[in-house]
Amino acid sequence: MKVMIRKNAAGELSAYVAKKDLEEPITEIENPGLWGGMVTLANGWRLALPEMPEDTRLPITVEARRLGE
């Protein structure tokens, strides 16, 4: 699914899923560099993010995979 990852003015990361009209803060990050691991959203969704360079600029739309139900 297409997910936009962005950082707000306070520096907190959030994920926006347009097809679900859902925006949630990212509460847990598996990899310190964000990319190539799993993130957990405030609503409990777990998303697998693609591998990307650590210096990738935000906001960016990526193809992420939702894990578990």
C-alpha positions in Angstrom: 0.0 0.0 0.0 1.1 3.6 -0.6 2.1 5.3 2.6 3.3 8.9 3.0 5.9 9.2 5.8 6.4 12.7 7.1 7.7 14.7 10.1 5.6 17.3 11.8 6.9 20.6 13.3 7.8 18.9 16.6 9.9 16.4 14.7 7.6 13.4 15.3 7.1 10.9 12.5 3.6 10.0 11.2 2.2 7.8 8.4 -0.7 8.7 6.1 -2.5 6.0 4.2 -4.7 7.8 1.5 -6.8 4.8 0.6 -7.9 4.5 4.2 -7.9 8.3 4.9 -5.8 7.4 7.9 -3.0 9.4 9.6 -1.4 8.0 12.7 1.8 8.8 14.6 4.6 6.3 14.4 5.2 5.0 17.9 7.9 2.4 17.4 10.7 2.1 14.9 12.6 -1.2 14.5 15.7 0.3 12.7 17.3 3.5 14.0 17.5 4.7 10.4 13.8 4.1 9.8 14.1 2.3 6.5 14.2 -1.4 5.8 12.4 -2.4 9.0 9.1 -2.4 10.7 7.3 0.6 12.3 4.3 0.5 14.6 1.5 3.1 14.3 -0.5 4.5 17.2 -3.5 2.4 16.1 -1.5 -0.8 16.3 -0.8 -1.3 12.6 2.6 -2.7 11.8 4.2 -1.7 8.5 7.3 -3.0 6.7 9.1 -0.1 5.1 11.4 -0.5 2.0 15.2 -0.2 2.1 16.2 3.4 1.4 19.2 5.6 2.3 19.2 7.0 5.8 19.4 10.5 4.4 16.1 10.2 2.4 14.2 13.5 2.7 10.8 13.6 4.1 7.9 13.8 3.3 8.0 10.8 0.9 5.5 8.3 -0.4 6.6 4.7 -0.3 5.2 1.2 -1.0 4.8 -0.3 2.5 3.4 -3.7 3.5 1.0 -4.1 6.4 1.9 -7.0 8.7 -0.5 -9.0 10.8 -4.2 -8.4 11.3 
